[in-house]
Amino acid sequence: MAGLAPSASTQNARPTISRSASYAPNGLPAPPVTAPQLQAGETKNVPDAVLELVDGTAFRGISFGAQDKSIAGECVFQTGMVGYTESLTDPSYEGQILILTYPLVGNYGVPTRPDALLDALPEHFESSRIHVAGLIVGYYSEDFSHFLARSSLGAWLKENDVPALYGIDTRALTKRIRAKGSMLARLLARKPEAPAGRTRDLTPASQPASRAPSPPSSGTHTPAWREDYIDIPWHDPNQDNLVAAVSIKAPRVHAPTGTPRLHPSGRPLRVLAVDVGMKYNQVRCFTARGVELKVVPWDYDFNAPSEEPYDGLFLSNGPGDPTTVQTTIDRVARALQKGDRPIFGICLGHQLLALAAGARTSKMKYGNRGHNIPCTDALSGRCYITSQNHGFQVDTATLPAGWNELFKNANDGSNEGIYCADKPFFSVQFHPESTPGPRDT
């Protein structure tokens, strides 16, 4: 997808979506594009569900996650080829219905889940739980083979009560989102009492199909097929404070795992990390380099006189609209005014730093989510291949005096980093710690 990115002006514009009945010609959701997986001798009907977009488009798929559960959220796509365990546990995906564009998912299974995720940093997961609201893939493999695998992807999704579909035409779905922008969606589970496999169309029984009228374009029409599925209201997760939902609840200190780095006073070198949706690999990257890391909640007052000494401030990645966490923005602004410690931010942390400095952010048309996104260093001209997951951006033109662009997206021209000209404050939109993704940065 990296080579197909539009210009910045096209990417930044998010059109108003009008509802229309854009179903298959017979009035049904588009059928699955792959056959269901049945064990030898199995003939029973497989559970199905429908992915419905807010513009009226609907796709019927085969369920392989939680059953009898409908969910609503924002539908976004990700172009990475591998790393679904890390992506699904990335807090930045909180409340989103994630489309994986790679055509084969599940073939290497899922590693062992530790007994107490909250008391450890499992090597192969990025948080203590799955954060996506739902998962959409083209083809799912229940059979898996990997030396770390202990279960199928479907079994893991069911453990976490997360619905998922395969058999969806993810290419057509992704092209629609690229054309119209990220949009709200619902994943509708079939009602337990509805006969499995029954399809309902819009054509009255007394009228020949050849004379069936076109579906009405207004949003008042209710297709008959929806009667077989569990209804749920539309919901925009970006209106919620998603950061509060994913942030740590109390401060926690992580000791260095590498050779400890010491302050001139003899105490361990400490970085204070504001968790606005922090991935575990960010913790690993600090501690492996000999740094003591104190992770604090999103609304923690790190400027308080009673705070223990620390040597740098880190702002993590996270989900949602950065303007919904004004408390964090105000405290970062205070830290900028004091200017007595280095500050570094990643992803949402980058946007929060920019807002605290006085810049503005905006919603992108469909964002950047993948492992092959090129970013150009504004200082050296060097291009890096990066891992990204975000739907909002910093508006470079609104940066105040003394702040400059550090990186620019080589596909769509959007901002990928900023720095202060005379203070040790900087941030990047991409994920330099990757996992999953390349490690160029």
N, C-alpha and C positions, 0 to 999 in steps of 0.2 A: 504494500500500500504506500510505501514511502515515496515511490516515484510518481504517484498519482495525486499528490497533495495539491490543492488549489492555492490561489494567491491569498495573501493575508486578508484582503478586503472580502473575498468570498467566504473564507473560513470564519471570519468574525461575525458576519451577518447571520442572525438566526431568525428565519422567516416565521410568521404566524401560520400555524397549521390549521386548516379548515377540515372538518370531518367530512369524509365522503365514503360511500360504500364501494370500496375498491377490492371486492372479493373476487374469487374465481367466477367465470361466467355463469355457472349454475347456482350461484348464491351461497356457496359453501366456502369456508376457509381453504386456502391452498393446501392440497393434500401432502403427506410426507413424501420426501424425495428418495428415501431409502426404505428397505424392507425391515420389519421388526426382527429382532433376534430371538429365535425359539430354540430351545434345547431339543435334542433328538426325541422324536415321538410327541412333542408338545404341539397342541393344536388350539389351545385356548386363545381368546382374544386378549391382546395386550392393552394395557391402559394407555389412553391418549389424553392430550390436553391441547389447548389452543393458545397461541401467542397473538394477542390483539394489540395493535398500535392505536394511538389516539386519533390518527387520521382515518381509521376505519379498516386498514389493511389487517388481514388475519391469516395465520398459518397454523395448520394442525400438525402436531408432532407426536412422537412416541415418548411417553414418560419413563424416566429412569432414575428419578430422585424421589423426594417425598411425595406421597400419594394424598389425594383428597384435600389438597391445600391450594387455594388460589392466592396469588400475591400481586402487588402493583408497585411500580417504581419507574425509574428512568432507564430506557433501553440504550445501551452503548455497545460499541464493538472494540475488540482488541485483536491486533494482528500478529501476536507472538506465536511461534511454532511450538514451543514447549513451555513448561513452568506453570501448569494449571494449578498445582497444589499451592505454590507461592502466590499466584494471582488471586485465587479464591480466598486466601487468608489475608490479603492486603486490605487494611482498614479503609483505604481510599475508595474502595468499591462499595462501601456501606450504602444499602438501599437501592442498588442498581441491578438491573437485569442484564447480565453480561453475555454478549455474543462472542464466541471464539471463532475466528474466521478460518483457522487451520482446519482442513477437512476431516482429520482423524484425531479423536480425543479419547483418552482413557486407556490406551494400549500399554502404558507403563505403570498403571495402578496408582496406589497411594501408600506412602510409608506408614510405619507403626505410629500410632498416636500415643504420646506419653500419658501416664495415668493422671498427672497433675500439671496441666499445661501452664497454669498460673504460677507455678513454683519453679519453672525452668524455661530455658530458651531452646525449644526443639530445633534441631538443625535444618529440617526440611519444611518448616512452616514459618509464616511471617507474623502470626499473631495466635491468640488462644482459640480462635473459632473462625468459621467461614463467615465472610461479611457480605457476599453478594446476596441479593434477594432471590435471584433465580439464575439458571444457567441455560444457554441455548447453544447447541452445536449441530454440525452437519451430520456427522456419523460418530456414534459412540461404540467403543469396543468394551464389552463386558469381560472378555478374555484379556489378561494382562501378563506381562513378563518383564521383570526387573529385579535385580538382586536386593533392592530395598523394599519392594512392594510387599504389603501384607493384606491388602484388600482391593476391591475394585473401586473406581471413582463413584459409581452408583451407590455402593454400600456406605461410603463416607458421607455422601450427600444425604442419604436417609438418616444416618446417625445424627446429623445436624438439622434435620427437618427443612431441607432446602429443595424445592422442586426444580426439575431439570427436564429438558426436551431434546431429543435428537430427531433427525429426519427433516429438519427445517432447511429450506434453501437459504443458507447463510450468505451466499453471494448476492442473491436478489435482495435480501433483507439489508445487508450492508450498503448496497448501492442506493437503496431507498433512504437510509439514514444519511449517507453522504450528500444526497440531493436535497433532503428536507431538513436535516439537522437532527441531533439527538432529540428523542421525543418520549413522552410518557407511554407506558405499555402495561398490559396486564397479562399474566399467565393464568389461564382459567382451567382449573381441574374439572374433570367430568364428575357429575353428581353420582354418588354410590348407587342410587336407585335408577339412574339412566342406563338403558341397555348398552352394553359395551359394543362399540363398533357401529352404532346407529348413526346415520348421517341425515341431517335435516336441511332441506333447501328452501328457497324463497318462493318456489313456484306453486300456486294453488293447485290442488289435486284435479280440479275440474277444467283446468286450462292447459292445452298442449304446451310442451316446453318451447316449441318453435314460436309461440305467440306470447311467451312470458314477457312482462314488462321489465324495463331496466330498473334495478334497485334505486330507490329515491336517494337523492344526494343530501337531504337534510339529516340532522342528527337525531330525529325523533323516531326513526324506524328501528325496530328491534328484530334482527334476524331470528328465524325460528331455531336455528342451531344453538343459540345461546341458552335456550331453555334447558339444555342437557348439561350445562356447566355451572359451577359454583360462582356466583357473581360477587364482585368486590369493587368498591369505589376506586376511581382513579386517584393517584397520590403522587405529588411531586416531592421527592426527598430533599431537593435543594431548598425547600421552604423550612426545613427542620434544622435544628442545631445538631447536625450529625457528629460534630466533634465531641460534644458532651456524651454521646452514646458510645464512642469508641475509646475515649481517653482513659488512662489509668485513674483509679479512684483515690489513691494515696501515694505519696512519694516513695520511691524505691531506689536504693543505691546498688549499682553493679560494680563489683571489684574488678580490677584489671585481670585479664587472662594471659596477657603477654608481659614482658619485662616492664615493671612499673616505672612510670615517669614521675619525677619528684619536683615539687615546687622548691625554690631556693630555701624556704623555711624548713624543708624536710618532709612536709606532708605530701600525700599523693596529689598529682595534678588532677583537678576535677573540672569536668564540664557539666553544666546544668542543662538538661534537655527538656524542653516543653513538649509534652506528648499531646499532639493534636490529631493523632492517628498513626503513631509511630510503628514502623516495621521493625521486626526483631533484628534484621541484619544491620540496621543502623546501630543498635546496641553492640552487636558483635564487632563491627568495624572500629568503634571507639575502644572497647575493652581489649581487643586483640593488639592494639597499638599502645597498650600500657596506661590508658586513661581510666580514671575512676569516673563513672557516669552516674549522676543523680537524675532520675527521670521523675518529672512532676506533672500533676494534672494540668489541663488546659487553662484553668482559671486560678492557678497558683500564683501568689504574689512573690515573685523572685526578687523584687526590689526592696522588700522589707528589711529594715535595719537588723532584724534578728536572724536573717538568713546566714547560714554557714558560708565561709569563704569558698568561692569558686572562681575559675580562671577563664571561662568562656561560656557563651550562651548559644545553645543550638535549638532551632525551631524545626520540628519534624514535618514529614508529609502528613496528609490527612484528607478527609472527604469534604465535599460540598462547597458552598459559596463562602469565600473567606470573609465577607462582610457580616456574616452571622455571628462571628466570635469577636465582638467589639471589645470585650474585656481583655482578651489576649492582645489585641492591637494596641490598646491604651497602655498596657504594661510594657510592650516592646518599645513604644514611642518614648516612654519614660527612660528605658535603658539606653535608647539612642541619645537622649538629652544628656544623660550622665556620661556616656562615652568612655567608660573606664574599663571595658572588657570587649574582646572580639565577639562578633555575632555572625552566625552562619545559618542559613535556612535552605531547606530542600522542599520543592513541590509546593504544598500549601504553606509551609514555612516561608518560602520565597515570596509568595503573595502577601502574607501577613507582614513581612519586613517592608515590602513596598508600600503597603497601606499605612504602616506606622511612619514611614518617611514622608508621606504626603501624596503618593501616587494613587492611581485608581486601577481597578480591575474590571474585567468584563467577562460575560459568558461567551464561550466559543461556539461555533456552529455545531461541531461534533467532537471537538477536543483532539488530543493526541494520546493514543493508548497503544503501545507496542514496544518492540525491542530493536527496531531498526531505524530510528528517527535521527537524522543528521542535524547536528548543531555546530555553528561556526563561532569560534573564539574571536571576539571583536578586537582583542589585543594582538594576537599572533596570526590570525587568519586561518588557523588550523581547524579542520572539521573533525568532529567526533561522532561516532555512532552511539546513540544513547537509548536507555530504557525510560519510558514515560507512561504516566497515567494521570491525566488531568482534563477537566472540562472548562476551567477558567484560566485567564491569562492576565498578566500585568500589561497595562497600556503604556508602552515605552514613551510616547509623547507627553505623558503626564508626570514623568519623573521630575522632581524638583531640582533646583540648581545644586551642584555638588554630587549628584548621582548620575551614573552612566550605565549604558547597556554593556553587559559582559559577554553574553551569548545570544545568538539569533538562530531561530529555526530555519534551516536551509531549504525546507519544503514550502512553508507558508509564510515565512517572514515574521512570525510571532516572537515575542520576547522569551528568552530562555535563561536569563541571568542578569543581575545588576550588581553594582559595587559603588561604595562611597569613595570619592576621590581623596579624602584626607583622613578617613577613619577606617579601622579594620572591620568593616561591615560588608558582607557580600552574600549572595544567594544564587541558587540555580533552580530552574523549573524541572529539569530532568532528575533522574535518580542515579547519582554517581556510584552508589553502593549496589545498584542493580538488584539481582536476585528476584525474579529471573531477568536475564538480559546480558548484554555485552559488558565488559569491564574496561572499556577504553578510558573512562574517566575516574 
